[in-house]
Amino acid sequence: MPFSTYMEWVLQDPEHGYYGSGQAAFGRRGDFVTAASMGPTLATLLLPQVLQCLDALATTTDALSLVEWGPGDGGLSHDLGILLAQARPQWRQRLQLVLVEASPALRQRQTGRLQQQPLSWRHAHPTELAATPIIGVLLVNELLDTLPVERFTRGEDGWRWQWVHCPHGHLDWCPGPPLPAESLALLETMGIHLTGDAFPVGWSSELALSQRSWCGSAAAALQRGWLWCLDYGHSAQRYYNPQRLDGTLMAYTQQKAVGNPFLQPGQMDLTAHICTDLLRHWAEEAGWEWCGEVSQGQGLLALGLAQHLSRLGQAGGPPLAQRLTQREVLLRLVDPAGLGGFRWLLFHRSCSTPAPGELLALGEPQLSISLSY
Ligand SMILES: C[S@@+](CC[C@H](N)C(=O)[O-])C[C@H]1O[C@@H](n2cnc3c(N)ncnc32)[C@H](O)[C@@H]1O
């Protein structure tokens, strides 16, 4: 079977899939840490940017929504809901949180998490959003790296898909059909030329074909507003570098990265970095307009992370142990070798203000809500 089918099954099968069955464990005591699973810090830092977008949309009387697609345990939506209700109490009747989640078990977990939410909120299916598209902001943190990818490899006889088979009860790679001309052409459009000898036999990587329909669904969900994608990513030149011999596919369990995607199927997370040029290509094809891209570290510093850090050094405030924990979280979020190296990609639909260049380049935080744990 194609690798994308295997990845879809082991992640999303409602009985056996890592996310689908609800066994996914986020955070320090789980299988992997996401920025959202480290407490309210990410929400606090993103707030000025989210407000800037929502303020620009609030000039009419339309209802506004903050949509999180792939919300995991619901922590980011929960924290942003509380902060938005504090920052704009006049929007309580007007602003709604919308969660789009494929896993029935995680939908249940999110329902528990959002029970005390001051804003109204709901789960929505993509088809429902396509029928009544929202006006607002669509946030996507570490979703795109879990969408199923195809794998391809250079064989002795040319470029082929890498498929999965199960001889004698053991899952393993096997050669799939030759790479079709349109996939080679797609890579060509990003400046990746697979002809010639630059890529050695055995060189393998991923192609995120499923992102194409996701970008279409996301575009159909939003009448007007912004799409903000936060994820591990590389440009096409780095992603498809001849020296990156085995792509970016990785499994995670108990805070450890595992190279073999066939170990413990359904009990580990599987991820592949996003190719930022490919995501932009699919998004623009679906009607999104490109605003810009920064690393998470740069973005958070522009949103005032340094000021939060310096406030922690001042006398008074929370006890020392709490301040040290907050400091560690802030530093992890900007560590260029970790979460700080994440890419933020911003797109819009039918929005002219604020000018795209102003987004992702905020000088000072516009609001200061103290971080609380
Ligand atoms: C790696 S987790 C990220 C969770 C959260 N955003 C965070 O940063 O902690 C990926 C999330 O996306 C969900 N997901 C995966 N594919 C999805 C899809 N096609 N539609 C909606 N949710 C999806 C998973 O079930 C899970 O909640």
The ligand as a Gaussian input file, in Angstrom:
#p B3LYP/6-31G(d) Opt

LIG

0 1
 C        0.549000      16.860000      16.719000
 S       -1.093000      17.117000      17.230000
 C       -1.032000      18.857000      17.555000
 C       -1.982000      19.238000      18.623000
 C       -1.983000      20.709000      19.042000
 N       -2.223000      21.593000      17.937000
 C       -0.695000      21.078000      19.734000
 O        0.088000      21.825000      19.173000
 O       -0.471000      20.583000      20.850000
 C       -2.070000      16.991000      15.750000
 C       -3.565000      17.198000      15.960000
 O       -4.222000      17.260000      14.684000
 C       -5.314000      16.331000      14.662000
 N       -5.517000      15.949000      13.253000
 C       -4.731000      15.183000      12.478000
 N       -5.237000      15.125000      11.214000
 C       -6.346000      15.895000      11.222000
 C       -7.299000      16.260000      10.224000
 N       -7.194000      15.815000       8.966000
 N       -8.324000      17.065000      10.577000
 C       -8.447000      17.529000      11.842000
 N       -7.571000      17.217000      12.832000
 C       -6.541000      16.418000      12.512000
 C       -4.848000      15.243000      15.575000
 O       -5.882000      14.370000      15.944000
 C       -4.276000      16.095000      16.713000
 O       -5.294000      16.668000      17.491000

